[in-house]
Structure formats: C-alpha cells, structure tokens
Amino acid sequence: MSALPDWIAAIGGLSGFVALGEASPSGACGVSRRLRCSARPARCAGDEPPPAFIGYAANDPVVPVENGLRLHRAYLDRGSSAELHVFPEAPHGFALRTPKLPVGAWPRLCARWLEGVRV
C-alpha cells in the first residue's frame, strides 16, 4: 500500500517548493524573494507523480506563475497527467474566496477533471 496521494490539486501558487534548508527568515512566509523567485516545483514531482490539477494566477505578486509552468512541464516530462489553468487575475492565495472572478471557476474545473481521471 502506498502513502502517496491518488491525485494532487496544486491551487493558488506553491511557494514552498524550495529545497529544505534554503528558507530564510526574511520575506513572505519566511522565504526570501530570491528563493521565492528561484523556487523549483519540478523537484517535488518525483519519478511517478499522481495526476495533478494545477491552478495559478498570472499576476500573483508572491509566487511567480513560472512555478506552475515548471511543475506542469515536470509532469509532462515524466509522462504523467497534469492539467494546467493559468488565470489572468487573482489575489495571492485565492482559494475559494473569489467566486466573482474568472478564477472562481477552478473548483468546477477541478471537479470535472477529477471525473476524467477516474481516481
């Protein structure tokens, strides 16, 4: 039995994808701007990552959308399934609090995606 998840929903920008021990006490969430900008989410995809639904805001001032693009690329490079949505505008950490913006559609999009991956 595996302890790995059957699927992943990476929503709202992932800032924690830096190598352990690199975090600095400065900046948002204890991570310096230099480290936030050089985050490498692809390192966390692993050799056989579960299917992923990835949602990012193109204008996120804290976590660059490039992190989502690299994560998506890492999935594709490993032959894994990943769906990427980049929304033009959303506040950092948008989660479920933006129903009137286009990004507010992400829960429905994710539900439809989950039906398709049949986990």
N, C-alpha and C positions, 0 to 999 in steps of 0.2 A: 504494500500500500504506500502510495506517495504522499508526502506532505505538501506537494506543490499544488497551487490552485488549478481548477479546471479552465479558468479564464481570468482575464485582467481587464479592468476598466481604469485607464490612466486619464483622469479628468482634471482640467484646470491648471496644468503645468506642474511638472515634477521638479522640485528644486533640490531634492535630496540625493540626486544621482551623482555624487562625487565620491571618490574613494575614501574609505574610512581613514580617519586621522588627518584629513585635509581641512576640516572645518575650522573656521576662525571665529573668535567671539565678536568680530565686527560685522555689520551689515544685517540684512533681514534674516531672520531665523538662525542667527549665529553663523551665517556663511558670508564671507566677504564677496564683494562684487566681482572680483577677479575669478573666484571659484564658481560663483553662480554662472558667469558667462562662459566658463570653460567646462561646465558640467558635461558628463559623458554618459547619458542614459543608456546608450547601446551596451555598455559594460554590464548592465544588470539584466540583459535579455537572456543570458545563459545559452547553452547549446541547443536545447529543445524547449523554447518558451511556449506556454499555453497561448491560445488565441487571445488577441488584445483588441480592445476598442480604445482608441486614443483621441482625446479631445483637447485642443489647445486654443487659446486666444492669440491672434496675430499681434495684438497690441499690449500684451502682458508686460508691464514695466519691471517685473521682478524675475520672471523666468522666460528666457527667450524661446520663441516658437521653434527655433532651430533644434532645441532639445527634443521636441516631438517629432520633427523631421528625421533626426538621427535615430530615435527609438524605432520609428516606422521602418527606416532603412535596415536597421539591425534585424528586425523580424523578417523582412523580405530576404535578406542575405542568408538567413538560416533556414529559408524555405517554410517559414511559419506564417500563419494567418494573422493579419492585422488590418484594421480599418481605421483610417485617419481622417479626422474632421478638424479643419482649422477655421475658426470663426473670426470674422473681421474685427469684432469689438466685444470685449467683456472685461469686467474688473478681475484683478488677480484673485484667485480662489473663488471663482464664480459659483461653483457647486449648483445648488438648487434655487438660489436667490435672484435669478434673472429671467423670470418667465416671459417678460415682455420684449426681451432682446432675441435676435435670431439664435443665440447660444442656448436659450431656454428650451430649444427643441432637442438638446442632447439626450435627455432621458428616454424620449420616444425612439430616437435613432438607435440608442443602445439596446433598448428592448427588442426592436426589430432585428438588430444584429444578433442578439442572443438567440432568437428564434432560428436564425440561419445557421449558427454554428452548432446547434443541437447538443448542448452540453447537459 
